[in-house]
């Protein structure tokens, strides 16, 4: 039996709207209606095994989908350290060299948080775990960066590909396969 992981990106937050690096924040006021629409489209059974990042926005999204999530810290957001709560424009205005390093060198972490390389390894390790550590079929309600990292791993793409993948709030991406052999499914 092939494994199936349905990644769902959390709903919109105030940081999303302002293009800020997020902190642990709640969904925007109008987001629950969009989550309910997605729930109707997906038609997931409430007992579907669901894991989510430990941040409030992931838990709220999973609950809005009618699911009962278990927190999994490995699905947590990309730790951007000192940049949390700031906009990319503000950081770039103060530290353009740091931002350039961050987007061009996967091992750079001028913000004092997690490198892109570490994020990609964390998500790849989660996907490639054998069940029961990661169930054969599950929903993973998580962050755009985590979904992007999962796509990079499924495609066995180079790290810089991460920057060419756009994941919107409430985006749904399914991967199928086995540890080490994943494919994307529309």
C-alpha positions as CSV (number, residue, x, y, z in Angstrom):
1,X,0.0,0.0,0.0
2,X,1.3,3.4,-0.9
3,X,1.5,6.1,1.7
4,X,-0.6,9.2,1.2
5,X,0.0,12.5,3.0
6,X,-2.3,15.4,2.4
7,X,-0.6,18.6,3.3
8,X,-2.9,21.6,4.1
9,X,-1.3,25.0,4.5
10,X,-2.9,26.9,7.4
11,X,-5.3,29.7,6.8
12,X,-4.5,33.4,6.5
13,X,-3.1,35.3,9.5
14,X,-2.3,39.0,10.1
15,X,1.3,38.2,9.2
16,X,0.2,36.7,5.9
17,X,-1.7,39.9,5.0
18,X,1.2,42.1,6.0
19,X,3.9,39.8,4.5
20,X,5.5,39.6,7.9
21,X,7.6,36.7,9.2
22,X,5.0,35.2,11.6
23,X,5.0,34.6,15.3
24,X,2.6,32.2,17.0
25,X,-0.6,33.9,16.0
26,X,-4.3,33.1,15.3
27,X,-6.1,33.1,12.0
28,X,-7.5,36.3,10.6
29,X,-11.2,37.0,11.5
30,X,-12.5,36.2,8.0
31,X,-10.4,33.0,7.6
32,X,-12.8,30.5,9.3
33,X,-15.3,30.9,6.5
34,X,-12.6,30.0,3.9
35,X,-11.6,27.0,6.1
36,X,-15.2,25.8,6.1
37,X,-15.4,26.1,2.3
38,X,-12.2,24.0,2.0
39,X,-13.6,21.4,4.5
40,X,-16.7,21.1,2.3
41,X,-14.6,20.6,-0.8
42,X,-12.3,18.1,0.8
43,X,-15.0,16.1,2.6
44,X,-12.5,14.6,5.0
45,X,-13.9,12.2,7.6
46,X,-13.5,13.6,11.1
47,X,-11.6,10.5,12.2
48,X,-8.9,11.0,9.5
49,X,-5.5,10.8,11.2
50,X,-4.4,14.4,11.4
51,X,-1.2,15.9,12.6
52,X,-0.5,19.6,12.8
53,X,2.3,22.1,13.5
54,X,2.1,23.2,17.2
55,X,1.3,26.8,16.3
56,X,-2.2,28.2,16.9
57,X,-2.9,28.9,13.3
58,X,-2.4,25.2,12.4
59,X,-4.6,23.9,15.2
60,X,-7.3,26.4,14.3
61,X,-7.2,25.4,10.7
62,X,-7.4,21.7,11.5
63,X,-10.3,22.2,13.9
64,X,-12.0,24.3,11.3
65,X,-11.7,21.4,8.8
66,X,-13.6,19.3,11.3
67,X,-10.5,17.2,12.2
68,X,-9.0,16.3,15.6
69,X,-5.3,17.1,15.2
70,X,-2.4,15.9,17.3
71,X,0.5,18.4,17.5
72,X,3.7,17.3,15.8
73,X,6.7,19.7,16.4
74,X,8.4,18.4,13.3
75,X,5.6,20.1,11.3
76,X,6.3,23.4,13.0
77,X,7.0,26.6,11.1
78,X,10.4,27.5,9.9
79,X,12.2,29.2,12.8
80,X,13.3,32.6,11.5
81,X,14.7,33.7,14.8
82,X,15.2,37.4,15.2
83,X,13.2,38.2,12.1
84,X,9.9,37.0,13.6
85,X,7.3,39.7,13.5
86,X,9.2,41.8,11.0
87,X,8.5,42.3,7.3
88,X,11.1,41.2,4.7
89,X,11.3,44.8,3.4
90,X,12.2,46.1,6.9
91,X,14.9,43.4,7.4
92,X,16.2,44.0,3.9
93,X,16.5,47.7,4.5
94,X,18.5,47.2,7.7
95,X,20.5,44.1,6.6
96,X,20.5,43.6,2.8
97,X,23.6,41.4,2.9
98,X,21.9,39.1,5.5
99,X,18.8,38.7,3.4
100,X,20.9,38.1,0.3
101,X,22.8,35.4,2.1
102,X,19.6,33.8,3.4
103,X,18.0,33.5,0.0
104,X,21.2,32.3,-1.8
105,X,23.0,30.1,0.7
106,X,20.9,27.2,2.1
107,X,23.2,26.9,5.1
108,X,22.9,30.6,6.1
109,X,20.9,31.7,9.1
110,X,21.7,35.3,9.7
111,X,18.4,35.5,11.7
112,X,19.8,33.1,14.3
113,X,17.1,30.5,13.6
114,X,16.9,27.4,11.4
115,X,18.7,27.2,8.1
116,X,16.9,26.2,4.9
117,X,19.1,23.1,4.8
118,X,17.9,22.2,8.3
119,X,14.2,22.8,7.4
120,X,14.5,20.6,4.3
121,X,16.2,17.8,6.3
122,X,13.6,18.0,9.1
123,X,10.7,17.7,6.6
124,X,12.4,15.0,4.6
125,X,13.1,13.0,7.7
126,X,9.4,13.3,8.8
127,X,8.2,12.1,5.4
128,X,10.6,9.3,5.2
129,X,9.8,7.8,8.6
130,X,8.3,4.4,8.5
131,X,4.8,4.1,10.0
132,X,3.7,4.1,12.7
133,X,5.9,7.2,13.4
134,X,4.1,8.8,10.5
135,X,0.9,7.0,9.5
136,X,0.4,5.5,6.1
137,X,-2.5,7.9,5.4
138,X,-2.7,11.3,7.1
139,X,-3.5,14.9,6.9
140,X,-0.7,17.3,7.8
141,X,-1.9,20.8,8.6
142,X,1.2,22.9,8.6
143,X,2.9,26.0,7.2
144,X,3.7,27.1,3.7
145,X,7.4,26.7,4.3
146,X,6.9,23.1,5.4
147,X,4.7,22.3,2.4
148,X,7.3,23.8,0.1
149,X,10.0,21.7,1.8
150,X,7.9,18.6,1.2
151,X,7.5,19.4,-2.5
152,X,11.3,19.9,-2.8
153,X,11.8,16.5,-1.2
154,X,9.1,14.7,-3.3
155,X,10.7,16.0,-6.5
156,X,14.2,15.4,-5.2
157,X,14.9,18.9,-6.3
158,X,17.9,21.1,-5.2
159,X,17.5,23.3,-2.2
160,X,17.3,26.5,-4.3
161,X,14.1,25.2,-5.8
162,X,12.4,26.0,-2.5
163,X,12.3,29.7,-3.5
164,X,10.4,28.9,-6.7
165,X,7.5,27.2,-5.0
166,X,4.5,29.3,-3.9
167,X,2.1,27.9,-1.3
168,X,-0.9,30.1,-0.5
169,X,-3.0,29.9,2.7
170,X,-5.2,26.8,2.6
171,X,-3.3,25.3,-0.3
172,X,-3.6,21.5,-0.5
173,X,-0.8,19.3,-1.8
174,X,-0.9,15.5,-1.8
175,X,2.2,13.3,-1.9
176,X,2.0,9.5,-2.4
177,X,4.6,6.8,-2.4
178,X,6.9,5.4,0.2
179,X,9.8,6.8,2.2
180,X,12.4,8.0,-0.2
181,X,10.1,7.6,-3.2
182,X,7.4,10.3,-3.3
183,X,5.4,11.9,-6.1
184,X,3.0,14.8,-6.2
185,X,-0.7,14.3,-7.0
186,X,-3.0,17.1,-8.0
